[in-house]
Amino acid sequence: MNSHQQELRYAASQAFIESLNQLSDRLSQPEPASAEAPHREVDKARSPQFTVQDLEDAVADIEQFTQERGA
């Protein structure tokens, strides 16, 4: 590996470590009160209702589609 590649790798690793440190700092700080989203109840009448069979049918459709595309 030439010295230019080593310098680029070193700079990238330093930037990555700095990003990790910044992330760690942010995660250790408490969230401001304004950032909290208000909790609200979901209107069950408007929520889609799926059965296990509906989901299994959807999976079968997706598998068939991907097999046809791969053929």
DSSP file (Angstrom, degrees, kcal/mol; ACC not computed):
  #  RESIDUE AA STRUCTURE BP1 BP2  ACC     N-H-->O    O-->H-N    N-H-->O    O-->H-N    TCO  KAPPA ALPHA  PHI   PSI    X-CA   Y-CA   Z-CA
    1    1 A M              0   0    0      0, 0.0     2,-0.0     0, 0.0     0, 0.0   0.000 360.0 360.0 360.0 132.2    0.0    0.0    0.0
    2    2 A N     >  -     0   0    0      1,-0.1     4,-1.9     4,-0.0     3,-0.2  -0.309 360.0-105.8 -81.0 169.0    1.5    3.3   -0.9
    3    3 A S  H  > S+     0   0    0      1,-0.2     4,-2.4     2,-0.2     5,-0.2   0.820 117.5  57.9 -66.1 -31.4    1.8    6.3    1.5
    4    4 A H  H  > S+     0   0    0      2,-0.2     4,-2.3     1,-0.2    -1,-0.2   0.923 107.8  46.8 -64.9 -43.0   -1.1    8.2   -0.2
    5    5 A Q  H  > S+     0   0    0      2,-0.2     4,-2.5     1,-0.2    -2,-0.2   0.894 111.5  51.6 -64.7 -39.1   -3.5    5.3    0.5
    6    6 A Q  H  X S+     0   0    0     -4,-1.9     4,-2.5     2,-0.2    -2,-0.2   0.907 109.5  49.9 -63.7 -41.2   -2.3    5.0    4.0
    7    7 A E  H  X S+     0   0    0     -4,-2.4     4,-2.6     2,-0.2    -2,-0.2   0.907 111.2  48.9 -63.8 -41.6   -2.9    8.7    4.6
    8    8 A L  H  X S+     0   0    0     -4,-2.3     4,-2.5     2,-0.2    -2,-0.2   0.915 112.3  48.1 -64.5 -42.8   -6.4    8.4    3.2
    9    9 A R  H  X S+     0   0    0     -4,-2.5     4,-2.5     2,-0.2    -2,-0.2   0.906 112.2  49.5 -64.0 -41.0   -7.2    5.4    5.4
   10   10 A Y  H  X S+     0   0    0     -4,-2.5     4,-2.4     2,-0.2    -2,-0.2   0.932 111.9  47.8 -64.2 -45.2   -5.8    7.2    8.4
   11   11 A A  H  X S+     0   0    0     -4,-2.6     4,-2.4     1,-0.2    -2,-0.2   0.903 112.7  49.5 -62.5 -40.9   -7.8   10.3    7.7
   12   12 A A  H  X S+     0   0    0     -4,-2.5     4,-2.3     2,-0.2    -1,-0.2   0.903 111.1  48.8 -65.3 -40.6  -11.0    8.2    7.2
   13   13 A S  H  X S+     0   0    0     -4,-2.5     4,-2.5     2,-0.2    -2,-0.2   0.892 111.2  50.2 -67.5 -37.6  -10.4    6.3   10.4
   14   14 A Q  H  X S+     0   0    0     -4,-2.4     4,-2.3     2,-0.2    -2,-0.2   0.918 111.4  48.3 -64.6 -43.1   -9.9    9.6   12.3
   15   15 A A  H  X S+     0   0    0     -4,-2.4     4,-2.3     2,-0.2    -2,-0.2   0.894 111.9  50.4 -63.9 -39.4  -13.1   11.0   10.9
   16   16 A F  H  X S+     0   0    0     -4,-2.3     4,-2.4     2,-0.2    -2,-0.2   0.924 110.4  48.5 -64.6 -45.0  -15.0    7.9   11.8
   17   17 A I  H  X S+     0   0    0     -4,-2.5     4,-2.3     1,-0.2    -2,-0.2   0.899 111.0  51.1 -62.7 -40.8  -13.7    7.9   15.4
   18   18 A E  H  X S+     0   0    0     -4,-2.3     4,-2.4     2,-0.2    -1,-0.2   0.908 109.3  50.6 -63.0 -41.7  -14.7   11.6   15.7
   19   19 A S  H  X S+     0   0    0     -4,-2.3     4,-2.5     1,-0.2    -2,-0.2   0.908 109.7  50.5 -62.5 -41.7  -18.2   10.8   14.4
   20   20 A L  H  X S+     0   0    0     -4,-2.4     4,-2.6     2,-0.2    -2,-0.2   0.899 109.7  50.7 -62.6 -40.2  -18.5    8.0   16.9
   21   21 A N  H  X S+     0   0    0     -4,-2.3     4,-2.4     2,-0.2    -2,-0.2   0.915 110.6  48.8 -63.7 -42.6  -17.4   10.3   19.7
   22   22 A Q  H  X S+     0   0    0     -4,-2.4     4,-2.4     2,-0.2    -2,-0.2   0.910 111.8  49.3 -63.3 -42.0  -20.0   12.9   18.6
   23   23 A L  H  X S+     0   0    0     -4,-2.5     4,-2.6     1,-0.2    -2,-0.2   0.919 110.2  50.9 -62.6 -43.7  -22.7   10.2   18.5
   24   24 A S  H  X S+     0   0    0     -4,-2.6     4,-1.5     1,-0.2    -2,-0.2   0.909 109.9  50.3 -60.5 -42.7  -21.7    9.0   21.9
   25   25 A D  H  X S+     0   0    0     -4,-2.4     4,-0.7     1,-0.2    -1,-0.2   0.920 112.1  47.3 -61.5 -44.3  -21.9   12.6   23.3
   26   26 A R  H >< S+     0   0    0     -4,-2.4     3,-0.8     1,-0.2    -2,-0.2   0.899 111.2  50.5 -65.6 -40.5  -25.4   13.1   21.8
   27   27 A L  H 3< S+     0   0    0     -4,-2.6    -1,-0.2     1,-0.2    -2,-0.2   0.776 107.6  54.0 -70.6 -24.6  -26.7    9.8   23.1
   28   28 A S  H 3< S+     0   0    0     -4,-1.5    -1,-0.2    -5,-0.2    -2,-0.2   0.619  93.2  86.9 -85.0 -11.6  -25.5   10.6   26.6
   29   29 A Q  S << S-     0   0    0     -3,-0.8     2,-0.1    -4,-0.7    -4,-0.0  -0.658  87.2-110.7 -86.6 142.5  -27.3   13.9   26.7
   30   30 A P        -     0   0    0      0, 0.0    -1,-0.1     0, 0.0    -2,-0.1  -0.422  36.6-108.1 -69.1 147.9  -30.9   14.0   27.9
   31   31 A E        -     0   0    0      1,-0.1     2,-0.1    -2,-0.1     5,-0.1  -0.507  35.3-107.5 -75.1 143.1  -33.5   14.8   25.2
   32   32 A P    >   -     0   0    0      0, 0.0     3,-1.5     0, 0.0     4,-0.4  -0.386  25.6-118.8 -67.1 150.6  -35.1   18.2   25.3
   33   33 A A  G >  S+     0   0    0      1,-0.3     3,-1.1     2,-0.2    -2,-0.1   0.815 111.7  61.0 -61.1 -31.5  -38.7   18.2   26.4
   34   34 A S  G 3  S+     0   0    0      1,-0.2    -1,-0.3     3,-0.0    -3,-0.0   0.694  93.4  65.5 -71.4 -16.9  -39.8   19.7   23.1
   35   35 A A  G <  S+     0   0    0     -3,-1.5     2,-0.4     2,-0.1    -1,-0.2   0.648  78.3 100.9 -79.6 -14.1  -38.5   16.7   21.2
   36   36 A E  S <  S-     0   0    0     -3,-1.1     3,-0.0    -4,-0.4    -3,-0.0  -0.566  71.4-135.6 -76.3 129.0  -41.0   14.4   22.7
   37   37 A A        -     0   0    0     -2,-0.4     2,-0.1     1,-0.1    -2,-0.1  -0.621  26.6-107.8 -80.9 139.6  -43.9   13.6   20.5
   38   38 A P        -     0   0    0      0, 0.0     2,-0.4     0, 0.0    -1,-0.1  -0.437  32.4-122.5 -67.2 140.2  -47.3   13.7   22.1
   39   39 A H        +     0   0    0     -2,-0.1     2,-0.4    -3,-0.0    -3,-0.0  -0.674  35.8 176.9 -83.5 134.4  -48.8   10.2   22.6
   40   40 A R        -     0   0    0     -2,-0.4     2,-0.2     0, 0.0     0, 0.0  -0.987  31.2-108.5-137.5 150.5  -52.1    9.8   21.0
   41   41 A E        -     0   0    0     -2,-0.4     2,-0.4     1,-0.1     0, 0.0  -0.505  33.7-118.2 -78.4 144.2  -54.4    6.8   20.7
   42   42 A V        -     0   0    0     -2,-0.2     2,-1.0     1,-0.1    -1,-0.1  -0.649  23.2-120.3 -82.8 134.1  -54.8    5.2   17.4
   43   43 A D    >>  -     0   0    0     -2,-0.4     3,-1.2     1,-0.2     4,-1.0  -0.647  23.3-161.1 -74.0 106.2  -58.2    5.2   15.9
   44   44 A K  T 34 S+     0   0    0     -2,-1.0    -1,-0.2     1,-0.3     3,-0.1   0.776  86.6  62.0 -65.0 -26.0  -58.8    1.4   15.6
   45   45 A A  T 34 S+     0   0    0      1,-0.2    -1,-0.3    -3,-0.1    -2,-0.1   0.813 110.1  40.5 -68.4 -28.1  -61.6    2.0   13.1
   46   46 A R  T <4 S+     0   0    0     -3,-1.2    -1,-0.2     2,-0.1    -2,-0.2   0.584  93.9  99.9 -95.5 -12.4  -59.1    3.6   10.7
   47   47 A S  S  < S-     0   0    0     -4,-1.0     2,-0.2    -3,-0.1    -5,-0.0  -0.549  81.5-113.0 -76.2 136.3  -56.3    1.1   11.4
   48   48 A P        -     0   0    0      0, 0.0     2,-0.6     0, 0.0    -1,-0.1  -0.473  26.6-144.4 -68.3 138.9  -55.9   -1.6    8.7
   49   49 A Q        -     0   0    0     -2,-0.2     2,-0.4    -3,-0.0    -5,-0.0  -0.927  19.3-175.6-108.0 119.7  -56.7   -5.0   10.1
   50   50 A F        -     0   0    0     -2,-0.6     2,-0.2     4,-0.0     3,-0.0  -0.918  11.4-150.4-115.6 139.5  -54.6   -7.8    8.7
   51   51 A T     >  -     0   0    0     -2,-0.4     4,-1.9     1,-0.1     5,-0.2  -0.601  32.0-109.0 -97.5 167.1  -55.0  -11.5    9.4
   52   52 A V  H  > S+     0   0    0      1,-0.2     4,-2.6    -2,-0.2     5,-0.2   0.893 122.0  54.9 -61.0 -38.8  -52.2  -14.0    9.4
   53   53 A Q  H  > S+     0   0    0      1,-0.2     4,-2.6     2,-0.2    -1,-0.2   0.893 104.2  53.8 -63.0 -39.6  -53.6  -15.4    6.2
   54   54 A D  H  > S+     0   0    0      1,-0.2     4,-2.0     2,-0.2    -1,-0.2   0.921 111.5  45.5 -59.0 -43.9  -53.5  -12.0    4.6
   55   55 A L  H  X S+     0   0    0     -4,-1.9     4,-2.4     2,-0.2    -2,-0.2   0.897 111.7  51.0 -68.3 -40.4  -49.8  -11.7    5.4
   56   56 A E  H  X S+     0   0    0     -4,-2.6     4,-2.4     1,-0.2    -2,-0.2   0.900 110.2  50.4 -63.4 -39.7  -49.1  -15.3    4.2
   57   57 A D  H  X S+     0   0    0     -4,-2.6     4,-2.3     2,-0.2    -1,-0.2   0.901 109.9  50.4 -63.2 -40.8  -50.8  -14.5    0.9
   58   58 A A  H  X S+     0   0    0     -4,-2.0     4,-2.4     2,-0.2    -2,-0.2   0.911 110.1  49.6 -64.5 -42.1  -48.8  -11.4    0.5
   59   59 A V  H  X S+     0   0    0     -4,-2.4     4,-2.7     1,-0.2    -2,-0.2   0.918 110.4  50.6 -62.3 -43.1  -45.5  -13.3    1.2
   60   60 A A  H  X S+     0   0    0     -4,-2.4     4,-2.4     1,-0.2    -2,-0.2   0.903 110.2  50.1 -61.9 -41.1  -46.5  -15.9   -1.4
   61   61 A D  H  X S+     0   0    0     -4,-2.3     4,-2.4     2,-0.2    -1,-0.2   0.915 111.9  47.7 -62.6 -43.0  -47.3  -13.2   -3.9
   62   62 A I  H  X S+     0   0    0     -4,-2.4     4,-2.6     2,-0.2     5,-0.2   0.914 111.8  49.8 -65.7 -43.0  -43.9  -11.6   -3.3
   63   63 A E  H  X S+     0   0    0     -4,-2.7     4,-2.2     1,-0.2    -1,-0.2   0.914 111.6  48.6 -62.3 -42.1  -42.0  -14.9   -3.6
   64   64 A Q  H  X S+     0   0    0     -4,-2.4     4,-2.3    -5,-0.2    -2,-0.2   0.917 111.7  50.1 -63.4 -42.5  -43.8  -15.7   -6.8
   65   65 A F  H  X S+     0   0    0     -4,-2.4     4,-2.0     1,-0.2    -2,-0.2   0.922 111.6  46.9 -62.0 -45.4  -43.0  -12.2   -8.2
   66   66 A T  H  X S+     0   0    0     -4,-2.6     4,-1.7     1,-0.2    -1,-0.2   0.864 111.6  51.4 -68.3 -34.2  -39.3  -12.5   -7.3
   67   67 A Q  H  X S+     0   0    0     -4,-2.2     4,-1.0    -5,-0.2    -1,-0.2   0.904 110.4  48.8 -67.1 -40.3  -39.0  -16.0   -8.8
   68   68 A E  H  < S+     0   0    0     -4,-2.3     3,-0.2     1,-0.2    -2,-0.2   0.872 111.8  49.3 -66.5 -36.2  -40.6  -14.8  -12.0
   69   69 A R  H  < S+     0   0    0     -4,-2.0    -1,-0.2     1,-0.2    -2,-0.2   0.837 110.7  50.5 -71.0 -32.4  -38.2  -11.9  -12.2
   70   70 A G  H  <        0   0    0     -4,-1.7    -1,-0.2     1,-0.2    -2,-0.2   0.657 360.0 360.0 -79.8 -16.1  -35.2  -14.1  -11.5
   71   71 A A     <        0   0    0     -4,-1.0    -1,-0.2    -3,-0.2    -2,-0.1   0.482 360.0 360.0 -77.8 360.0  -36.1  -16.6  -14.3
